[in-house]
Amino acid sequence: MSDQPASRPALRGAVDLSAVSARTAPGGATPASSSTVPEGLVIEVTDATFQQVVNRSVQVPVVVVLHTGPTDAASTQLVATVTDVAVRLDGRVLVATADASANPALGQALGAQQLPVALGILQGQPVPLFAGPTPVEQVQAYLDQLLQLAVQHGITGRVDLGPVPDAGADELPPLHQAAYEAIERGDLQAARAAYEQALAENPKDADAELGLAQIGLLARTEGIDATAVRQAAAADPTDVDAALAVADLDVLGGHVSDAFTRLVDLVRATQGDERARVRAHLLELFAVVGNHDERVRRGRTALMSALF
């Protein structure tokens, strides 16, 4: 896969989730009812509410468990094991369960070949994990790897599990917590304001800078007609508006190198204000992905070559 960096793990198993996202609207999923599981740690999603998983995975790693219903022993066991491990991780992952038989679009979009199956979602992009009943030690190892990959891509949020005594250094700064809570309720404007205030107070707050860039990407792609902008970009590669929109969709869908290449080529083909606009947008996408990502380093080198 051409979009995998050479020196660090990439988000693997990428598929474009825009087909599901375009058909769905954010909705309230029902949290797990078990008294031993913190409220909000486990949610049940459907074809109609999957968009919330895509949105939340920008801030917190999500583990999706596709199952075949509560009467299937293997499904019940897998959900229970993943939930047990997630409880131990104190909100560092969100568990989303879905009945694949009742929600065929999810199974199709995620490329599920076997049920039950668990997949990670990072920045809206699936990461294959494991299928069928799996020992708790192996589940722990898989989720540890998912968390390591999430940190490398700047995804370090937590599920809000309510007050946690003696959390100490693990607590999010107040403005970051406010931004996270705003994202959870779908208020991107409030999240943006919180991150902007955090940067005003500390211009070196890298997490706030990353969060602000990701909020911008979510806001720009919300409600976008993906088919129309892709057709416009294909019809006229110099259509700046269409090219910027397609680049946003590509980054959201995990096709990072494709997005960077498109905009670097457009920098070469434009002049003046349009060129400056494309360059500025590309720099913003670099911030979304993270400056330590090898694809960003290559993109910056290509941009310098295009400019000079």
N, C-alpha and C positions, 0 to 999 in steps of 0.2 A: 504494500500500500504506500503510495508516494508521499502521503502526508505524515508519515511517522518519522520523527527526528532520529538522528543516528546515535546521539549520546545520552538519551534519556527515554524512559517509557513514554509511549504515546497513548492517547485514548483509542483503544482498539475496538474493532467490530462496529465501526461507524455505519449508521444508516440515517437517512434523512427523516426526521420525525415531523416535518412540516405538514405532511399529508394528514396526520392525526390532529396536529395542532390547529390546522385550518378548519377542521370540522367541529372543533370542540370549543367550549367556553369554560372559563374557570368556574369551579363549583365547590361546594363544601362537601368534603368526604367525611365519612363517619370514623372517628377514632376508635381504636381498639377498646373494648369494654372491660378487659381484665383488670382487676384491682391491683395486680402486681406489675402492670405495665404503665409507666407514666403517660398521662393523657397527652396526645399529640405526637407520640413517638411512632405509632403505627396508624396509617390511614388506609381506607379502602377506596380504590379508584376505579373508574369505568372509562369507556370510550369518551364519555361526555365530560369527564373531569380530569383527564390525563394532563391537560395543559398546565395544571398547577404543579405537577411533578417536574415538567420541563422548566418552568419558571424557578422553582425552589432549588433545582439542582445547580443553578448558577452560584448559590451561596452555601449550600450544604449537600454532601454526597447523599444520593438516594439509592436504596436497594429495592428493586421491584421484584416481587415474587408472583409469578404467573402460576395459577393453580387451576384445578378442575372442580373445585367445590368442597364444602365441608364434609361430604360423605366419603371422600377419597383419603385413605389413611396416609399415603405418601405426601399428599398436599398438606394435610394437617400437620404432619411431622416437620416438613420443611418450614412452614410458616412459624411454627413454635420454636424451632432451633434458631432461625434467623432473628426472631424477636428476642430470644433469650440473650443472644450475643449483642444485639443492639442495645439492650438494657444495660449491659456491662460497659458499653462505650459512652454512656452518659450523654446521649444526644448528639454525638458526632456523626451519626447517620440517621436518616429518616427511612422508615420501612413503609413501602407502598405495596399493598396486596391487591390482586385483581383476578377475578374469575375469567379465565380465557374463553371458556365456552359461552359465557354471556357477553363477552366483549371481544369479538373476533378481530376488530381493527387493531387492537393492541397487540395481539399475538402476531398478526401479519406484519405490522410495522416494526416490531422488535425481532422478527425473524426467528420466533420460537420453533424449534424442531422437536422438542421433547418437553413434556409437562410432568410434574411441576418443574419450574426452572427459576433461577435467581439471576438477575442482571443488575449491574450498577448503572447509574445515570449521573454523568458529570457534565455540566454545562449543556444539558439537553442531549447528550450523546451517550448511547449505550456502551457498556463495557461488560462482555460476557464473564460470568462468574462460575456457576456450577448448576447441575441439574439433578433432580431426584433426591432421595434421602441422603443426607451428608452428615458425617460425624461433627459434633460441635467444635472439635479442635480444628478441623479443616475449614469450617465456616469462619471461625475466628481468624485463621490465617488469610483466607480470601479477603475478608473485610479489612484486615490490617493492610494488605496490599492496596486495596481500593483507597484507603485513607492516605497512604503514602503518595499515590498517584494524584489524589485530590489536592494535597498540600503543594505538590510540584506545579499544579495549575492554578494555585491561588484560591482554592475552594476550602475555606477554613471555618465556615459558620457552623452553628449548632442548632438543633431543634430546641425550641423554647419549652422546657419541661417544668416551668414554674420555679419558685425560689429553691436554690440549692445551697444549703448551709456550708460554710467554709470552702467555697469554690476557689477563693484566693485568686491566683494568677490565671486560672482557667476562665474567669469571667470575662465577657466581652466588655470593652469600654462602653459607657452609657450611650454615646452617639451611634456606635456600631450596632448596639443592641436595638436602638430605636429604628435604625435603617432596616435591620433584619426583620423586625416585627412589622414594619410597613410593607416590606416585600411580601411577607406571609399573607397580609390582608389585601394585597393587590394594589397598594397605594404607592406607585413608583415615584410620584412627585414628592411625597413625604420622605421616602428613602433617599432621593437625590438631595433634598434639603439637609438631611442629617449628615450625609457624607460630605457635603460642601462645608457644613459648619465644622466637621472634624478636621478637614483640610485647612480651614481658616485658622483654627486653633493650633494645628501642627502641620505645616506644609510638607513635612517629611513622612507623613502617615501613608505608607505604601499600601496598606490594606484599604484605606479609605479611597485612595486614588484608583485602585483596582475595582473596588465596589462601584464607584461612580462611573467608571468606563463601562462596566457590565450593565448597570442600570440604563445607561444611554443606549446600549445595544438592544436591550429588551424593549425600551420605549420606541425606538425607531422601527422595530420589526413587528410591533403589536398591530394586528389587523391588516398587515400588508398582503396584497394580492401577489403571491409568489409567482404564479404562472404568468401574469401580465408583465411583471418587471423583467422576468427572465426572457420573455419573448421580445420585449423592447430592447434589452441589451444585446440579444442575438441579432436583431434587425439592424441596430446601429451601435457598434462597439464604442463610438465616441459620445454616446448619450450619457452624460455624467450622472444625472439623477438615477437612471436605471442601473448603471454600473455600481454606484455606491450602494444601492438597495440590494443588489445581488451579492455584493461582497459581504454585507451584513448577514444575509441569509446563509451564505457559505460558512462564515465563522460560527454562527449559531448552530449550524448543522455539522460542524466538525471539519469542514473542508477548508482548513486554514490556509494552506499553501495556495490553493486555487484563488482564494480571495486576495491574497497578497500579490500574486502574479497578475491578476486582472487589473489591480489598481496601479502597480508599477508600470505596466504597459500603457495605462491611460495617462500617467504622468508624462511618459515619453511623447504621447500623441496630443497633448494639450499645451496651452500657453497662458500666461498672465494669471488672471483671477481664477479661471477654471483649474489651472494646474495647481495653484496654491490651495484651492478647495480640496482637490483630490489628495494632495499630500497631507493636509491636515486630517482628513478622514482616515487615511492609512495609518497615521501616527496614533489616532485614537484606537484603531483596531489592534495595533501593537500593544497598547496599554490593556486592552481587554484580554488578550492572550497571556500577557506577562512578559516583562523584559528579559527574563532568564530563559525563555523558551528558545530552543535552537532555531525554530522557524522564524521567530522574530529577528534573531541575529542575521539570518540569511536575508530576510526581507529588508532590513536596514541597509545591508550591503548593496542589494539590488536597487534600492531607492537612491542611494548615493550615486550609483553608476548612472541611473536614469537622469538625475538632476545635473550631473557634471560630465 
